[in-house]
Amino acid sequence: MFRNGLLFTSLILLITLISLNSCDKGSEILPLDSNKRGTINETTLLLSYTKQQVDSLFDSFNDPLISSVTPLYGLDLYKVQYNTPDARGIRMTIASGLVVVPRGTTAPMAIASYQHGTIIKKDRVPSSLGGEYIINVIFSSLFGIITVAPDYLGLGDSPGLHPYVHADSEASAGIDLLKATQYFGKELQKDLTNEVLLFGYSQGGHATVAMHRELEANYKNEFNVLGAAPMAGPYDMSGVMSDIFTSGEAYSKPFYLPYVLLSYNMVYQVYDDPSEFLNPPYDKLLPTLFNGTNTGQPVDEAMPTIAKDIIHPEVLSAFETDINHPFRQALLANNMYFWTPKAPVLLCHCEGDEQVKIENSLIVYNSFKSRHAADIRFENNGNHLHEDCAPLCLFDAIIFFTELLP
């Protein structure tokens, strides 16, 4: 049974004051004054590219936009494993990420952090040179700055289920990779500034806003956010995304729904067992499919035509009628627009996005404008599907970063 609604709401308020991340049984309890966040366990050199090899890599993708980019630097790509809090802020656990270092630079370098989109297979992450790692290669080779990509908790080397679209753990895992990169930069005898650029697509857009909010709220003395480019993210979890999940209409990526339900139940401990909120056979089948060895396709194939049919009718009814339902409160806690950014923000989306509706970005844009944020921009790249929109938004981010970097 889910916990008392008032108690749960109070717990949400308490939890949001703590950095959240995924739980690793047997790991060290996290002291509140811990200096271990972002400390490095190990680093591994994955690849080294000359400038000419980077150019050949771009051509090999047979994408006219990528092929049009002219690399300016060779690169070294590292996997970094580091320490960070778990999803509930109770214990230390480990996380991993990619760090891309340009070769031959002498000027002090900023750090750009790219947050990747939805992944459920543990090894399809940037630190394993999963598909999105090329974005870090492009930005490092173009700008001559270090770029990093957190794998997030529960992916890469991190144990357990990934806390999907969970803002606080997206922020803490990403910020602790920034810390780890500063430590690593000293080992490499690279001169790093405290300046940070943030960008990410899809779930990575959500994670980018989460990092930006946390950095400006609590890390002003450690990092200076030059700007952020969140792209096509699910920023309105309790509104736009919830309406999609409960609409009763077919959805192109139905596995998003159980990913959210299982993740939020892990973090917020709403129910004791999936059988309390998922219908059979999905209560037994779906948790096993999120064991880190599958892509989204097997989950989609196991789902009913209407995604919400996996949920007990009485649970769905309670969710739809009770503003204090624990799952609704969890979604509200992960909305990304009730704050005011100080650094410039470029929001980018496509009106044809069938997975993450453009209304997510419009809500953020209008909220930031109403709060009198200093520099908020919005780019609608037209009637393109979610995946087709990504390269268009990434090139907008390149132009945006060009304006911000000296």
FENBEL-V859300 format. One record per helix or strand. SS is the DSSP state (helix for helix, strand for strand). FROM is the first residue (numbers start at 0). TO is the last residue. If there is no record, write none. Layout:
# FENBEL-V859300
ss=SS from=FROM to=TO
ss=SS from=FROM to=TO
This chain:
# FENBEL-V859300
ss=helix from=4 to=14
ss=strand from=28 to=28
ss=strand from=39 to=48
ss=helix from=50 to=59
ss=helix from=63 to=66
ss=strand from=74 to=84
ss=strand from=90 to=101
ss=strand from=108 to=114
ss=helix from=125 to=127
ss=helix from=132 to=142
ss=strand from=145 to=149
ss=helix from=166 to=186
ss=strand from=191 to=200
ss=helix from=202 to=217
ss=strand from=223 to=230
ss=helix from=236 to=245
ss=helix from=254 to=267
ss=helix from=273 to=275
ss=strand from=277 to=277
ss=helix from=281 to=288
ss=helix from=295 to=301
ss=helix from=306 to=309
ss=strand from=310 to=310
ss=helix from=312 to=320
ss=helix from=325 to=332
ss=strand from=343 to=348
ss=helix from=358 to=369
ss=strand from=375 to=379
ss=helix from=385 to=403
